[in-house]
Amino acid sequence: MKGVGFIFTLIFVLFAISGLFWYWFMPLDNAEFTFNPEVKKDYNFSANGESAQFYENLRYPEKRISYKIGDECNLQRKTDIAWAFEIIENLTILDFYPVIANEEISASCEEKIKINERFFIAGEGGPTNITQAGSFSVISHGGILLLKNSECERPNVAIHEILHALGFDHSGNPRNIMYNISKCNQVIGDDTIEFINKLYSIESKADLIFENSSASMKGRYLDVDIGIRNNGLKDSLSAKIIIFADGKNVNEVELNPLKIGYGSTIKIGNIFVSSVNVKKVRIFINSTFNELDKSNNEIEMEIKN
């Protein structure tokens, strides 16, 4: 009888160990988590006065903007371009400064005369490189082309083209300097000045946000698929992604720096979690640098039944 009892005890112990192994290490039911962010339109200004922008919230990353005037420009055009930058600078919070290379606004000149229908074209200008970053359309480079000397007391044509390079379209008001036919009595619209000051009052910072993300549980193992984008006005530095399951830190991973408008996808599988009944997964971006908005550095996903 003792032998039979020993065998039954041994079988029970082996069964219990096997059960614990399956409970702790083998997948049980599957559970899914999802995060589908709504698009936030913070800083959503509208240039709907006499002159509007080509795209929504067009601006350079910083309010201090570099420029270079081409050597082919004659003395008068060089003077007009520099004076035009100074006039806009005095009316706004922008600060323009000359450089010898890697400029943000390139100013050039040509001796030939272009004709559009029955009008002489005095100049051309506009952004040449734009990156979409959330609520902003970020200009990394713009250009102006001054084709003839100014006939006005003030450099109206150069001002017109620089405002194009800042993202402003033509105005329908003949007295506005952004009207498509240049006249010496035209002025910069107050709405344009106010819009520039409002748009560039936002500091140049990165802004890391979550895009479509998901997580799933397979027994005690967590899989995550995380989308992150920099929707700010500055390249981000490295950051750390921290993953929590029901409030417990279960994994950390480094996030590489992201340029303006660039995104990254992080996939991590088989993260062991001590509890089999996870209700919430929280993912947090731990950045040590300033951002436009840190309230969007965290998402929480509830179990999808």
Stockholm file with secondary structure:
# STOCKHOLM 1.0

chainA/1-305         MKGVGFIFTLIFVLFAISGLFWYWFMPLDNAEFTFNPEVKKDYNFSANGESAQFYENLRYPEKRISYKIGDECNLQRKTDIAWAFEIIENLTILDFYPVIANEEISASCEEKIKINERFFIAGEGGPTNITQAGSFSVISHGGILLLKNSECERPNVAIHEILHALGFDHSGNPRNIMYNISKCNQVIGDDTIEFINKLYSIESKADLIFENSSASMKGRYLDVDIGIRNNGLKDSLSAKIIIFADGKNVNEVELNPLKIGYGSTIKIGNIFVSSVNVKKVRIFINSTFNELDKSNNEIEMEIKN
#=GR chainA/1-305 SS CHHHHHHHHHHHHHHHHHHHHHHHHSCCSEEEEEECCCCCCTTCCCCCSSEEESSTTEECSSSEEEEEECTTSCHHHHHHHHHHHHHHHHHSSCEEEECSSSCSEEEEECSSCEEETTEEECEEEEEEEEEEETTEEEEEEEEEEECSCCCSSSCHHHHHHHHHHTTEEEESCTTBTTBSSCCTTCBCCHHHHHHHHHHTTSCCCBCEEECSEEEEEETTEEEEEEEEEECSSSCCCCEEEEEEETTEEEEEEEECCCCTTCEEEEEEEEEECSCSCCCEEEEEEECSSCBSCSTTSEEEEECBC
#=GC SS_cons         CHHHHHHHHHHHHHHHHHHHHHHHHSCCSEEEEEECCCCCCTTCCCCCSSEEESSTTEECSSSEEEEEECTTSCHHHHHHHHHHHHHHHHHSSCEEEECSSSCSEEEEECSSCEEETTEEECEEEEEEEEEEETTEEEEEEEEEEECSCCCSSSCHHHHHHHHHHTTEEEESCTTBTTBSSCCTTCBCCHHHHHHHHHHTTSCCCBCEEECSEEEEEETTEEEEEEEEEECSSSCCCCEEEEEEETTEEEEEEEECCCCTTCEEEEEEEEEECSCSCCCEEEEEEECSSCBSCSTTSEEEEECBC
//
